[in-house]
Amino acid sequence: MPMRVTVLCAGDRPPGLDALGHRADLRYVDAAGLAAALPDADVLFVWDFLSDAVPAAWPATGGPGWVHIASAGVDRLLFPALADRAVVTNSRGVFDGPIAEYVLGLVLAFAKDLPGTLRHQDARVWRHRETERIAGRSALVVGTGPIGRAVARLLRAAGLDVTGAGRAARTGDPDFGTVLAPAALHDGLAAADYLVLAAPLTPATRGMIDAAALARMRPSARLVNVGRGALVVEDALVAALRAGTIAGAALDVFAAEPLAPDSPLWTLPNVIVSPHMSGDAAGWRDELVALFADNLDRRLTGRPLRNVVDQRLGYVREHVREGAP
């Protein structure tokens, strides 16, 4: 029998997925239909990666033995009932380059005051200013996975001095040079001109950038968050931005999405808000489907899956080597 694949969607369907119909019995459902579709499914493909429907819909017995999500983050899938019975894979590798380019663009936008230029243009105001260089500035990248590494390589190429922050301290890292342990994070914050958050959301990282962390940053520093919104305590960030504790923030992710219309983050002049789009370069949906299709072929032929998540840690520890049996 074909493998039974339940696909969780919210309107749009994965492009080209129907081409797998000769190898899989595809069933498309929304959040309301998920619970009924899970008990006899072999695979759950979480195409709607922003959905919180999976924990409540997960069956008491049976259900898929493999769950794949169309994102790098898997925090919405880290609940005990799933961990006991299913392998989880993510879409690590699809977003690395686009997010790194987005981060570099935000760093340049701050240094060259591009938001200010656009505001003056809208108001037809001719206001000459000096701008900043990014060469020689320091960046602390929190999260040393593939996205953080891609960010580090691009910022280094642009002339910034880059340090990483991860689970364990080390030196001689090929992308970061020095990686700080969690206990040294606040020391790293005090030395950084740019703080880039690219970490997964886990119990250890939730709320890591709180009032105390923000107070350690330079008044001239900027925060860029392309990881998860809940890495930052948003009320503390708003207070720090208003007080001038830090100079600015560029936020692509938020604790609740979409960002509420009455959030002060929309109107603060030193904030750039974008709607969770930093990794979504043209063709990204096709790449997500291609990754799932490759993993489905691996599942059908008994080969190791790519991007298996360590559910205790909340992220992928290492790649499956291509060509491995």
N, C-alpha and C positions, 0 to 999 in steps of 0.2 A: 504494500500500500504506500502511496505517496506520504511524505511527512506532512502532518497537519500543522499549519502555521497560522496562528492568529495574529493579525496586524492591527495594533491600536492606532487609530487615526482620529483627526479632528478636522474633517473637511477634505483637505488635500490628501491624495494617496501617493505612495512612493512611486516616482516615475520609472517605468520599465519593469516594475516588479512582476507584472502579469506574465512576463516572459519566462518566469520560473514555474509556471503552472504545470509543465510536464514533469517537474521534480517534486512539487509540493502542492498540497491542497490548501489554497490561500483563502482565508476568511477575514474580511475587513469589518471591524467593529469600532464603535465610538465608546466613550466611557460608560454610557448607560448599558451597552450590550456586552461589556467585557466579562462580567461575572458568569454569564451563561456560556460564554465561548471558551473559558479557560479549562474546565475539568477534563475535556477530552483532547486538548491541544498538546502537541509535542513541543512546539516552539512558540514563544511570544516575542514578536518584533514590536518594540515600543517606538513607533515612528513619531507619535506625539510625545516628544521627550519632555515637554513641560507639564504633562498630565500627572496628577497625584492619585489617579484612580487605581493603580495596581494593588497597593496594600489592602484596600477594602474589598477588592474583587477577588483576591487570591483564595482559591478553594481550600477547604479544610483538609481534604485528601486529594491525591492525584494532582493533575495539573502539569504544566510544561516542565521538562527537565533542563531546558535551556531558555534563557531570556537574553535578548539582545536589544540594546538601546541606541538610538540614532543621535547620540551625544557623547562627549567625553566624560561628563559628570554622571555619576550613578547614585547620588545621594537619595533620590526618590525610590530606589530599589533596595536599599539597605534595611530590610526588616527581617526579623528572625525566621518567620515561616518560610520565606523564600530561600534564605541561606541554608536551611535544613534540606532543601529538596532540589535546588536548581543551580546550574552554572550560569553566571552572568558574564556577558561580554559587552564591551562598549565600542565606540567609534573613534578611538584613539588613532591619531595620525592624519585624519581628514582636515583638522582645523589648525594645525600647528603653524604653517606658513602664513595663512591669511590673518590669524590673530597677531602674529609677530609684526606683520606689516601694519596692522591697525594700531598696535601699541607705538611703533615708531612714528606713525602719523600723529598720534596724540601728543607725544613728547615734542615733536616739531611744532604742533599747533600751539602748545603752551609757550615754548621758547620764542616763537615768532609772533605771538599774540594774534593768531589768525581769527579767533572769536571776536577780539576787539576790532580788528580791521573790518569784519563783516558788519558789526554793529554800527561803526562809523559810516560804512558805505550805505547801509539802509537809511541812516539819518542824513546822508549827504554832507558829512562833516569831514573836512580835510585836517587831519591831526597827525603830524609827524611824531614818531616815537623811535627810540632805540630798542633793539631786540637783544635776545640772549644767544650765545653760542651753546651748542650741546656737546661739542668736543671737550673732553676733560671733565665733564660733569659725572656724577656718580649715580648709579642705579642699583637698587636692591630688588631682586626678583624673588618673590616668595612662591615656592613651588618649583621643584627641579625635575619635573616630568618633561615629556616631549614639547609641550607648549611653552613652558618656562625656558627650556633650552633653546628653542627657536627664537624666542624673544631675546635671550641673552646674546645669541650669535649676531642678530641684526643690530642690536644696540651697540655691541662692541664694534661692529663694522662701521657704525656711524660715529665712532670716536668716544663713546661713553665708557667709563670704568664700571664694570659690572661685578656684583657680588650676589651669590645665591643664599637662600635660606630654605632648609629642608629638615628632614627628620634626624640627620646625623651630621656632625661637623666633619669637614675634610678640606684638604688643600690639594692643589694640583689638578683640579677638575678641568676637563678640556674646554668647557663652555663658560663656567663661572669663575674659574680660578679658585677662590675660596668659597666654601659653603658653610653657613652658620647653623648651629643647632638651635632648637627652639629657645633654650635658655639665654641665648645671645641675641635674640631678635631685637630687643629694645636698643641694644648698643648699635646694631646695624641701622635701625631707623634714625638714630641721631646723626649718622654719617651720610645719609642718602639725600640727593637732590630729587630723585624720582623713586617712588615706591610702586612697584608693579605686582599686583596680586594675581597669580596664576595657579593657585593651589586648589585641590579638591576640597569639597565641604565634608568634613568629618567631625566627630566630637572634639577632636583636638584642635581643629582650625575654626570652628564656629565662634564668631565674635572675637577673633584674635586681635583685630584692629578696633580697640575700644578707646575710651577717653584717656587711659593711661598710656597706651601706645601712641596715640595722636599727640599727646603732650611731649613725647620724646622726639618728635620730628622737628625739623628746621622750619622756621616761619616762611622760608622761601621754597619749601619742598612741595611737590605735587604728588597726589595719589592717583594711580590708574588701576581700576579693578576690571579684569576680564575673566575672573575666576567664578566665584559665586557671590551673590549679594550678601548672604548671611555671614561672610567672612568679616564684614564690617558692621559695627553697631551704628546704624544710620543716624539716630538722634545725636550720638556723640560726634559724628562726622559733621552734621549740620552745625552744631554748636562750635566746633573747631573752625569751620570755614567762616562763620559769622564773626568769630573773635579774632581771626587772623592767626590762629595757631599754626595753620598751614596755608599755603598760597592758593591751592586749587585742587580740584579733583575731576577726573574723567571717569565716568561710570557707565559701563555697558551692561551691568547686571545689578539686580536689586533684591532686597529681601522678599518683596511681593511684586510680581509682574503680571500685567503691565503696571508701571509706576502710577500711583494715584494722582489724579489731576491737581489735587490740593497739596501735593508734596512741595516743600520749600526748595527741594533740589532743582525743580524746573526753573526757578527764577533767580537763584543765586548767580551773580555775574561771574564768579570764578569756578563755575561747574559746567562741564560738558556732559550732556545726557544723550545716550544712544540706546535703542531698543533691542538689546541682546542680539547684536548683528555682527560682532567683530570677526567671527569665524565664517560668516556666510557669504563667501565669494562666489561668483557665477560658476555654476556647475557643481556646487556642493551637494545638492540632493542626489545627483547621479553618482557621486563618489560614495555617499552613504549607502546607496542601494548596491553598488558594486562590492563594497566591503561585506555587507550582509550576504550577498550571493556567494562570495568566496567562502565565508564561514559556513553557509548552508551546504556547499559542496564538500567541505571538510567534514561536516557532521555526517553527511550521507556516506562518505567513503572511509570513515573511521580515523581521520587524521586529526592532529591537535587543532583546537580552535585558536584563532588569533584574538588577542586582547582580552584574555581571561582576567577578570577582576578578583583580586584578593578581597573578599567581602569583610574581612576583619579590619583591613586598612582603608578600604574604600577607593582603591585605584588599582591599575595594572602594575605589577611589579617588573615584568620584563616581557619582551616580545617573543613569540614563537619564531625560531630561526627559519627563514624561507628555505624550502627544500627538505626540511626535516621530515622524517617518516611519521 
